[in-house]
Structure formats: structure tokens, C-alpha cells
Amino acid sequence: MAAQRAYTTHPLVLRRVTVRRVLQVTPRMRRVVLGGEDLAAFTRDGIGRPAFAAPGFDDHVKLILAADGDVHAALPAQLPHGIEWTPAEHRLTRDYTPRRVDQRTGELHLDFVVHGEGPAEAWSASAREGDELWFVGPKSSLRLPERLDWILLIGDETALPAIGRFLDERPLDAPAHVLVTVSDDAARQELALRDGDTVTWVVAEPGDAAALEAAVRALPVPPGEGYAWAAAESRALLPVRRYLQRERKLPKDRLNITGYWHREEATDPEAEGTADAGAAAQGPAQIPSPLPWLVARAALQLGVVDAVADAPGLLPGALAARLGVPGPRIDVLLPLLATYGVVVGGDDGTGLRLGPAGEELLDDHEREEYTGHEAELLLSLAHLAPALRNGTSPGGSPRAPPCSARWPTTPSATANWSRSASSWSSCWTV
């Protein structure tokens, strides 16, 4: 079995902080310095909560905002062992990487790319001393291998907070080779480089996949054991992933690629209206189906997502041969994967490609819900009825260990079911 990346999990805690100051790092980056009692250990509703901890350089916290300005109505419920994302019509959430965590001063630094759009950037633009901000997380922290000869840090402007934090804190004593694409030279930052480090700045439009791939291919190949970390627009990372996996031969535990944002695609207003009408016809009381989640899990377990990502245009028969699964059985799965946006094509002779949900499933953090510990918790709900009757946990033991509820960030086809199901499975107590 291939080696897997190692993570440290954290209890999910809802925290309130306030703005202490706002700094302009560059014309393209704004820093908001936050502080508050909730960054230390505290007690709420009679239950003690641990101090904020984000030891990983690429940890992310989930900011909670509201489209109508009523943030308190948008807040999730804090449970004894996790978070329940209760329905909230106007809730908006955005993931951000802490640029700095200063335990001595009790401060959290968040950097926002100045691009003139989006609820989080808008909040940062209007932030003033004393303004409050609520967030949850981090959920888990990546643990890097202990012995490496070098590390590649690749990203666009959204990755600069994580890259800057790595270089400041040096969780790994190895030369760092940094590549950053920026939309303007004004976005360049001073980085804490050491002897042996390198940095390459490339001016390119945000989400330019060709520019990012060309820049990565131009990087020299250092000798020895290495690690590659990359964060940028999700589709722009697809060729980078293929290059590092297939040509550079980096194993799974030496590669971490995360889509930090998604380029918005133009939608057909007529098709969008039809979809909305269909949703309305179903009525608000419809019970969400577990089928999309199970289909996505099967695609990951069989290797469908990775195979199609590695070889876009693969025909169904070639996919079946590559996976070692009989063709008729793959033919049963593919229409379901197409229905939920995991793959597209295959029935018109053009070959298979990843759909929007499939691209999200390339994200290692996203996969945790389908193939990791959380997936086992969700599957345990098949035994919920006897558990309620007999007073045992859904997994069959007298008491399930406490754990944290998952983020609401899965592909839209699976979000409703997995979110509600995990509130049961991950916060089960007897």
C-alpha cells in the first residue's frame, strides 16, 4: 500500500476574535491582525475549550460571514465534540491560511488578496479596530516527513500566506525552492530566504494553467529526497499534479496539492433557471440522498478520479483495463459519476474528463471525507437504529470516541447529506 500523508486532527471550536489593526503588506495584499480571549483556552456554556492551535504552515480556518450582515444568525452550533452546521440561509464561509500565530501576544494574522471581489476581501477592506470576526478550525494539520533534502513551494498569490509562514517558521530544515505566480510585480513580497533557497516570480493572469505548468517545468530538479507543496486555482493545478506525479515520480506522501480557489465558469441563464425551477418543484422537505457520497467514495477507492486526471480523454474501455475492473461494471458506474459531476464525456467518443466535483476530489483535504476516518463514521450510520435501541454507538462499541464534525466544503451534490449525517456520526455520545 502506498504511503499516506500524516495529519494531526484538532477539535473544532467556534471562536470570536476582534480586529486589532490592519496593515497593507503590498498593493495586492492586506493583513488583518486579530486577537481575543477565544484564542486562549476558554469556557462557553459550561464546557472548556482548548486554546487555538494551528501548527501547520498551511492550516486553514473557516471564516463565517453573512450575506445579509447578520453574522450571529449564520453561526453554526457548538456541540460538545464538534460543530453542527445548522441551516442558515445567508451564511457565507471562506477558508483562509493563518499567516502568523503569535501565542505570546495572543494574535492571529490573516492575509487577504486585494482583488476587489468576494465577501472575505470585502470584509477585510472595511475592517476597523474592534470589529468582530467568527471562525472555526483548523480541522487538521499536515505533518511533513522528517528527513528531506529539499522542498518545492508552488503557488499563486493566494498561497503566499502559507509560503511566507513556512519560510518564517521553518518546520523543515531543508532548502526551499519557491515559485509564485503573481498578476503584477507589485504583489511580490519580501520572503525569509536562507542560503540554498531559491525564489522565482512569474507574472501571469490568475488561474493561468499554462503559465504555471511552464514555470514548474522550468524549475531545476534537486538531487535527493524531496517534497512538493502547491496551492493555486484548482484547474490550473491539474497539469502540475500530472507532471509531478508522472514525470517527477513523486510518491503520494511527498506531494500535497490543494486548490485554494475555483475560477467561476459562465453559466447558461436558461439552464440555470431550469435547474432552479426543478429544485423548487422538489419542495423544501426533500430528504437528501446518500447516493452521491457513495458514488464519489467508489470513484476514489477504485482509482477512477486519479486515472482520469492522469490521462484526460481516456475511453471507458481503457479506464476499465487500467483499473482492473470488468468493462460492464465500469459502464454501470460511469453514468452515476456523470450525473453528479465527477466525470464528463465518455459517451460521445471524446473520452472521459473530470467534472467540477471530480476536480474537487483531487484535493487531498476533500478526500478525507470519503476515504478516511470520517467516512467510516458516516458508514457506521447504517447501524443507527440498533444503536438507538440498544444504547451502543453506531459502530457497535459502548461509546464512540469524540471527534469533530466535518467542514461544509464538499462538492454540492453530496454536501447536504454528508453534512447532516456527520452531525450524527462525529458527535455521537451515549
C-alpha positions in Angstrom: 0.0 0.0 0.0 1.3 3.5 -0.9 2.4 5.7 2.0 -0.1 8.2 3.0 0.3 11.8 4.2 0.2 12.2 8.0 -2.2 14.7 9.7 -2.8 15.8 13.2 -6.5 16.4 13.9 -7.9 19.2 16.1 -11.2 19.6 17.9 -13.4 22.1 16.0 -14.2 25.1 18.1 -16.2 28.2 17.2 -14.1 31.3 18.2 -14.8 35.0 18.3 -11.9 37.5 17.7 -11.7 41.2 17.1 -9.6 43.4 14.8 -6.6 44.9 16.4 -5.0 46.5 13.3 -5.0 46.4 9.5 -1.8 46.6 7.5 -1.1 46.9 3.8 1.6 44.4 3.1 1.7 45.2 -0.7 -0.7 46.9 -3.0 -2.1 43.4 -3.6 -2.2 42.0 0.0 -3.9 43.3 3.1 -3.2 41.9 6.5 -5.7 41.9 9.3 -4.3 41.3 12.8 -6.9 39.7 15.2 -7.0 39.0 18.9 -9.3 38.0 21.6 -9.9 35.8 24.7 -11.1 32.9 22.5 -7.6 32.3 21.1 -6.7 31.1 24.6 -8.4 28.3 26.4 -11.9 29.4 27.4 -15.2 28.1 28.7 -18.5 28.6 26.9 -21.8 27.1 28.1 -20.0 25.4 30.9 -17.7 23.4 28.6 -14.0 24.1 28.5 -12.4 24.7 25.0 -8.7 24.3 24.2 -6.5 27.2 23.1 -6.3 27.9 19.4 -3.6 25.8 17.7 -2.6 25.9 14.1 0.9 24.3 14.0 0.9 23.5 10.2 2.2 26.1 7.8 -0.8 25.5 5.5 -3.5 25.1 8.1 -6.8 26.8 7.2 -9.6 28.3 9.3 -13.1 28.9 8.1 -14.3 32.4 8.4 -18.1 32.8 8.9 -19.8 35.8 7.2 -23.3 36.6 6.3 -24.8 38.0 3.1 -27.4 40.0 5.0 -24.9 41.2 7.6 -26.5 39.2 10.5 -23.5 37.1 11.4 -24.9 35.7 14.6 -27.8 34.1 12.7 -25.2 32.5 10.4 -23.1 30.9 13.2 -23.0 27.1 13.5 -23.9 25.3 16.7 -21.0 24.4 19.0 -21.5 20.8 20.2 -19.5 19.1 23.0 -17.3 17.4 20.5 -17.6 19.3 17.3 -19.6 21.7 15.1 -23.1 21.3 13.7 -23.6 23.4 10.5 -27.3 24.2 11.2 -29.3 25.7 8.2 -28.6 29.4 7.7 -29.9 31.0 4.5 -27.4 33.8 4.4 -24.3 32.1 5.8 -21.1 32.6 3.7 -17.8 30.7 4.6 -14.3 31.2 3.3 -11.1 29.3 4.1 -8.0 31.3 4.9 -4.5 30.3 5.9 -3.1 32.0 9.0 0.0 34.0 8.1 1.2 34.1 11.6 0.0 32.8 15.0 1.7 34.6 17.9 1.0 32.8 21.1 2.9 35.4 23.2 0.8 38.4 22.1 -2.4 36.3 21.5 -2.7 37.4 17.9 -3.7 35.8 14.7 -2.6 37.3 11.3 -4.7 36.7 8.2 -3.7 38.0 4.7 -6.3 38.8 2.1 -5.5 39.2 -1.6 -6.8 42.6 -2.8 -8.8 41.7 -5.9 -11.9 43.8 -5.4 -14.4 41.0 -5.1 -15.7 38.3 -2.7 -17.2 38.5 0.7 -14.0 37.9 2.7 -12.0 40.5 0.7 -14.8 43.0 1.1 -14.9 42.4 4.9 -11.1 43.0 5.1 -11.4 46.2 3.1 -13.9 47.6 5.6 -12.4 46.1 8.8 -11.7 48.5 11.6 -10.2 48.1 15.1 -12.8 46.4 17.3 -14.8 44.7 14.5 -15.6 41.1 15.3 -14.9 38.0 13.2 -16.0 34.4 13.9 -14.2 31.4 12.7 -13.9 27.6 13.1 -10.8 25.5 12.8 -8.3 24.4 11.8 -9.6 20.9 11.4 -6.3 19.2 10.8 -2.6 19.9 10.3 -0.3 18.4 7.8 2.8 16.7 9.2 5.8 16.8 6.9 8.3 13.9 6.5 11.1 14.3 9.0 14.0 13.8 6.6 14.0 15.6 3.3 16.8 17.1 1.1 14.6 19.8 -0.4 11.0 21.1 -0.7 9.2 22.9 -3.5 6.7 25.5 -2.5 4.5 26.4 -5.6 1.5 28.7 -5.7 -0.2 31.9 -6.8 -0.9 35.0 -4.7 -3.4 33.1 -2.5 -0.6 30.7 -1.5 1.7 33.5 -0.2 0.5 33.4 3.4 1.3 29.7 3.7 4.6 30.0 1.8 5.6 33.0 3.9 4.8 31.2 7.1 6.8 28.2 6.1 9.8 30.3 5.4 9.4 32.2 8.7 9.0 29.2 10.9 10.9 26.5 9.0 9.1 23.4 10.1 11.6 21.5 7.9 15.4 22.1 7.9 15.9 21.8 4.1 16.4 24.2 1.2 13.2 25.6 -0.1 12.6 26.3 -3.8 9.8 28.8 -4.1 7.7 29.5 -7.3 5.0 32.1 -7.1 2.8 33.4 -10.0 1.5 37.0 -9.4 -0.8 39.1 -11.5 1.5 42.2 -11.1 5.1 42.8 -9.9 3.6 44.9 -7.1 2.4 41.6 -5.5 6.0 40.5 -4.8 6.8 40.2 -1.1 10.0 40.0 1.0 10.4 36.4 2.0 12.7 35.0 4.7 15.1 33.1 2.5 18.2 31.3 3.7 21.3 30.1 2.0 20.4 27.4 -0.5 16.9 28.7 -1.0 15.6 30.0 -4.4 12.6 32.1 -5.4 11.1 32.5 -8.8 8.4 35.1 -9.5 6.3 34.8 -12.7 3.8 37.4 -13.8 0.7 35.7 -15.1 -3.1 36.1 -15.0 -4.8 34.4 -12.0 -5.6 30.8 -12.9 -3.3 30.7 -16.0 -2.7 26.9 -16.1 -0.2 27.1 -19.0 2.0 29.7 -17.3 2.0 27.8 -14.0 2.9 24.5 -15.7 5.7 26.0 -17.8 7.2 27.7 -14.7 7.1 24.4 -12.7 8.7 22.5 -15.6 11.5 25.1 -15.7 12.5 24.6 -12.1 15.7 22.6 -11.7 15.5 19.1 -10.3 17.4 19.0 -7.0 19.1 15.8 -6.0 18.0 13.6 -3.1 14.6 13.1 -1.4 12.2 15.9 -1.9 8.6 17.1 -1.3 6.3 19.3 -3.4 3.6 21.5 -2.0 1.4 23.5 -4.3 -1.7 25.7 -3.9 -3.5 27.8 -6.6 -6.6 27.7 -8.7 -7.9 24.2 -8.8 -7.9 23.6 -12.5 -4.6 25.3 -13.0 -3.1 22.7 -10.7 -4.2 19.7 -12.8 -1.2 19.7 -15.2 1.1 20.4 -12.3 -0.2 17.4 -10.5 0.3 15.2 -13.5 3.8 16.4 -14.1 5.0 15.9 -10.5 3.4 12.5 -10.2 4.0 11.0 -13.7 7.3 12.7 -14.7 9.0 13.6 -11.5 7.7 10.4 -9.9 6.9 11.9 -6.5 5.1 9.4 -4.3 1.8 10.3 -2.7 3.3 11.0 0.7 5.8 13.5 -0.9 3.2 15.6 -2.7 0.4 17.9 -1.4 -1.6 19.8 -4.0 -4.6 21.9 -2.9 -7.0 24.0 -4.9 -7.3 27.2 -2.9 -9.9 28.7 -5.2 -12.1 27.9 -8.2 -12.4 30.0 -11.3 -16.1 30.8 -11.9 -17.4 29.4 -15.2 -20.0 31.3 -17.2 -23.4 29.7 -16.8 -26.3 29.5 -19.2 -29.1 31.6 -17.6 -31.8 29.4 -19.3 -30.2 26.2 -18.0 -29.7 27.8 -14.5 -33.4 28.9 -14.4 -34.4 25.3 -15.4 -32.3 23.9 -12.6 -33.8 26.3 -10.1 -37.3 25.5 -11.2 -36.6 21.8 -10.8 -35.3 22.4 -7.3 -38.3 24.3 -6.3 -40.6 21.6 -7.7 -39.0 19.1 -5.4 -40.1 21.1 -2.4 -38.1 22.1 0.7 -38.9 18.9 2.6 -37.0 16.5 0.4 -34.6 14.2 2.3 -31.1 14.4 0.8 -29.8 11.2 -0.7 -26.6 9.4 0.3 -26.1 8.1 -3.2 -23.8 10.9 -4.4 -21.5 10.4 -1.5 -21.4 6.7 -2.0 -20.7 7.1 -5.7 -17.8 9.6 -5.0 -16.4 7.2 -2.5 -16.4 4.3 -5.0 -14.7 6.5 -7.6 -11.9 7.3 -5.2 -11.5 3.7 -4.0 -11.3 2.3 -7.5 -8.9 5.0 -8.6 -11.3 6.5 -11.3 -10.6 10.1 -10.3 -6.8 9.7 -10.4 -6.8 7.7 -13.6 -8.9 10.3 -15.5 -6.8 13.1 -14.1 -3.6 11.4 -15.3 -5.0 10.7 -18.7 -7.8 13.0 -19.8 -9.6 11.6 -22.8 -9.4 8.1 -21.6 -12.1 5.9 -23.1 -14.3 3.8 -20.8 -12.8 0.5 -22.0 -9.2 1.8 -21.4 -10.3 3.0 -18.0 -11.6 -0.4 -17.1 -8.4 -2.1 -18.2 -6.3 0.4 -16.3 -8.3 -0.2 -13.1 -8.6 -3.9 -13.5 -12.4 -3.7 -13.3 -14.6 -5.5 -15.9 -15.9 -3.2 -18.5 -19.6 -3.8 -17.9 -19.2 -2.9 -14.3 -17.5 0.4 -15.1 -20.3 1.0 -17.5 -22.7 0.9 -14.6 -20.7 3.4 -12.5 -19.9 6.0 -15.2 -23.5 7.3 -15.7 -23.8 7.9 -12.0 -20.4 9.7 -11.9 -21.6 11.8 -14.8 -24.9 12.6 -13.0 -23.0 14.0 -10.0 -20.3 15.9 -12.0 -17.4 13.6 -11.1 -16.7 12.8 -14.8 -17.9 14.2 -18.1 -17.8 12.7 -21.6 -17.2 9.1 -22.5 -20.4 8.5 -24.4 -19.6 10.7 -27.4 -16.2 9.3 -28.4 -14.3 12.2 -26.9 -13.1 10.3 -23.8 -13.6 11.0 -20.1 -12.6 14.2 -18.3 -13.0 15.2 -14.7 -16.1 17.3 -14.0 -16.3 20.1 -11.3 -16.9 17.6 -8.5 -14.1 15.3 -9.8 -11.6 18.2 -9.8 -12.6 19.0 -6.2 -11.9 15.3 -5.3 -8.3 15.8 -6.4 -7.9 17.9 -3.3 -6.4 15.8 -0.5 -8.3 17.6 2.2 -11.6 16.9 0.3 -10.8 13.2 0.1 -10.7 12.9 3.8 -14.5 12.8 4.0 -14.8 9.9 1.5 -11.9 7.6 2.3 -10.6 8.4 5.8 -11.8 8.2 9.4 -14.8 10.4 8.8 -16.0 8.1 6.0 -16.0 5.2 8.4 -18.1 7.2 10.9 -20.6 8.0 8.2 -20.8 4.4 7.1 -21.5 3.4 10.7 -24.8 5.2 10.5 -26.1 2.1 8.7 -26.3 0.7 12.3 -28.0 3.7 13.8 -31.4 2.0 14.5 -29.9 -0.9 16.6 -27.6 1.6 18.3 -30.5 3.7 19.4 -32.4 0.6 20.5 -29.5 -1.0 22.4 -27.7 2.1 23.7 -24.5 1.4 21.8 -22.6 3.6 19.4 -23.4 3.2 15.7 -20.1 1.5 15.3 -21.0 -1.2 17.8 -18.9 -0.2 20.8 -20.5 1.0 24.0 -19.2 4.5 23.4 -17.8 6.1 20.2 -14.7 8.3 20.7 -15.5 12.1 20.4 -14.4 13.7 17.1 -15.1 16.8 15.1 -17.8 17.4 12.6 -16.7 18.0 9.1 -16.4 21.2 7.0 -19.3 22.1 4.7 -17.0 22.1 1.7 -17.8 19.0 -0.3 -19.0 19.1 -3.9 -22.5 20.4 -3.9 -24.1 17.1 -5.0 -23.1 15.5 -1.7 -23.0 18.3 0.7 -26.5 18.2 2.2 -26.4 14.5 3.1 -22.9 14.3 4.3 -23.2 17.4 6.4 -26.3 16.2 8.2 -25.1 12.7 8.6 -21.8 13.7 10.0 -23.5 15.7 12.7 -24.8 12.4 14.0 -21.7 10.2 13.4 -19.0 12.5 14.5 -20.7 13.9 17.6 -22.3 10.6 18.9 -22.4 10.2 22.6 -24.4 7.8 24.8 
